[in-house]
Every structure is written in structure tokens, then in C-alpha cells.
Amino acid sequence: MTLAILASEWANFLIRWVHVIAGIAWIGSSFYFVHLDLSLRKHEGLGAGIGGEAWQVHGGGFYNMVKYVVAPPHLPKELTWFKWEAYATWLSGFAMFIALYYTHAELYLIDRTVLDIAPATAIAISVAGLILGWVVYDQMCRSPLGRSDALLGAVGFVLLVACAYGFTKVFSGRGSYVQIGAMIGTIMVASVAHTIIPNQRKIVVSLLAGETPDPALGAAGKQRSVHNNYLTLPVVFLMISNHYPLAFASRWNWLIIALVVVIGVSVRHFYNSRHAHKPSPWWTWAVATAAMLAIIALSAQGPADVRGAVTGAVPAVQKVAFSDVQDIVISRCSMCHAEEPVWDGVGVAPKGVMLDTPARIQLHADAIYLQAVATHAMPPGGNLTEISDDDRRVIAAWVENGAPGP
């Protein structure tokens, strides 16, 4: 393994680590502050301009949290800003997007059975989608539509589902899921960078000038923050979705995205309602459960590429020789899934799965079935290595017979 490949792998590892750490910090602060805001209570004795207070206990100490409706009369010397968690999450996430989906677009972003486009075209469409998603969302929030949270949420959901459907007709299932996740993540971070933080800065400037800050600035920031809170769980799923081919490689992958959003929003609504001391909306768990069952049912309908799909009972095929299975796997899979991959740009076998010996092929029989038969997620790039439908049936019959070795 060359020094360049080693350097690439360590860079990939560090970027992922930073992304996870930053994401945990951002999600944690987002969840905490929405919880805090919802739990505040107003009562007699609070000073002028105070919207409410909350008492909390943690780590052996008590905390008295107070929120001002607009801003305190005087700005304290030390003020903590929450922004770098969001920025670091997006920057590291986009770096991963470039390293995997843009650098290896033919493998991960493009599916030629969906749309045969050049890598440069796919990347241009992806970047345009990230930018356009933010612009449309931002204008919706600033328009009269933004005055109604319910109507804004409904229209936003419809547009998001439309984008999911559209991207699954342009990119691979894997690529479309990460694209939607990146688009939502971009919207969330752009809200922090272009609305929440700038509005907070304007409030600080007004205070320093001895002026009364505009309440609309805080209201707009809160609206975007609440949106981020509700979108967090769907984004987390979408950004790790490449591990779940039953979702992204299914025939109804775009509809599964919609149901994932419903589940995430339902779960957050339950906890946000409880934090606000409102009656617990237990119905949200029924909605989330129904949506999850629907996802399972939809994934069982077969792969997005229905040609030669092996669904339901395995076709009547005589017991196959392991040597036949080995020939298929070695010729169609081991150029990447080997101790020393030969596919250009792949330095280490994806997920550490190596299929270059009989023992390794037998060890990963379930994964081979899931990726190559049940979902057609592999080979990537719209079947780059051109595994045939008959080959998939041979693998299916082998697994059905217990995946015997040589």
C-alpha cells in the first residue's frame, strides 16, 4: 500500500471523526436549548423583560436559567456564542461528501441505470441542489408563508418529498439519500450562519448603542432554531443511510425518505411537547411505528432496478456448486473487496469486507445476498461490473441452500 493511499485513509478517518464530534456537539446544544426554551415558566417576581425561568440540577449543582424576551438591559462582559459546532459539522461533512461522492462519483453518486451522466454533470447538479435548497427555504421563511408554522411545515414537507423523488431519478439510491441529507444539513447550517447569528449580532449592536432591539430578530432566529430541531433526526438517518441498502436501494426509496422525516418529526414533537409541560402526545409513537412498518413493507417490494429482481421465493434452481459462486464474486466484487483492491481510487476494501478467498466469501454470504440480490445495491454505479440476473439467481440459490463452502 502506497504512502498516498495511507494518507488518504487517515485523512478520511480524521474528517469522519471531526464530523461526528462536531455533530454531537451541535445536536446536543440544539436539543438542550429547545428543551430549555420550552421549559421556561413565567411567574410573579421576575424582572421586567424576562420571559421565564427554569431551575435545573445536573452534576451535583443547581442552575437558575433565565431568558429575556428580547435582550437584557445591559450586555455582560462574557457572552457565549453557539455557532462553531454547526459550522464544523457542515465543513467536515462537505469534506466527506467531496472525498467520497464527488471524487468517486462513478461509484457512489451515479447510477447509469437511473441516468447516464458524466461525473462533472452529477457534481454540478449536486452543488446546485444544495444552494437552491437553501435559497428556496430561506425565501419561504421570509415570505408571508413564514407567518404560519403549520402551513410552512406542510409546504416544506411536500417540497422535500418532491426533491427526494427528483434526486432518486438523477443519482444512485445511495447518492440521492446523502444528497437529501446534505441539502437539509446545508439549510440548517445556513440558517445559523445567515439568520440566527446575524440577528443575534444585530441585537448586540442595538444594546451597545443604547437602543431597544427589534423583537422580530429574535423571533426569526427562534423559528429557524426550532426547524433545525425537528430536522435533526431525519438528517442523522440520511447521513448514515449508506449502511442500509434496504432503504436507499429499494424501489420506493424516495417514499421511504418521506416516512423517515415523519418518524423524526414525530419523535421530536413528542419530547418537545413534554418539555413544554403540555399533555404528552402519545399518538406520535403510533405514527412513528406505522411509518416504520410502512418502510419495512416498502423495502420488501424489491430493488429499484426491478430487472431480474429476486423477490419472494427464490426461483427454482438446482443446488449450485460453490465454484460457480466464487467465480461470480471474484469477477464482479473482488476488484474492490480484496486485501489489495485494484479498482482505481479504492485503497481499502469498503467496510473492510474482503471477498477474495473461499472462506471470506462464505463468511460474508448474508452481506452478499443483501447487497447483490435483495437490493441490487452492489455492484455500485449502476452495476459497473455488469453482474447478470442469472448470476444474482445463482447467489440467491446458494444462500437459500445454506451458503455451503467448497
Buried (B, 14 or more C-beta within 10 A) or exposed (E): EEEEBEEBEEEBEEBBEBBEBBBEBBBEBBBEBBBBBBBBEEEEEEEEEBBBBBEEEEEEEEEEEEBBEBBEEEEEEEEEEBBEBBBBBBBBBBBBBEBBBBBBBBBBBBBEBBBEBEBEBBBEBBBEBBEEBBEBBBEBBEEEBBEEEEEBEEEBBEBBBEBBBBBBEBBBBBBBBBBBBBBBBBBBBBBBBEBBBBBBEBBBEBBEEEEEBBEEBBEBBBBBBBBBBBBBBBBBBBBEBBEBBBBBBBBBBBBBBBBBBBBBBBBBBBBBBBBEEEEEBEEBEEBBEBBBEBBEEBBBEBBBBEEBBBBEEBEEBEEBEBEBBBEBBBEBBBBBBBEEBEBEEBBBBBEEBBBBBBEBBBBBBEBBBBBBBBBBBBBBBBBBBEBEEEBBBBBBBBBBEEBEEE
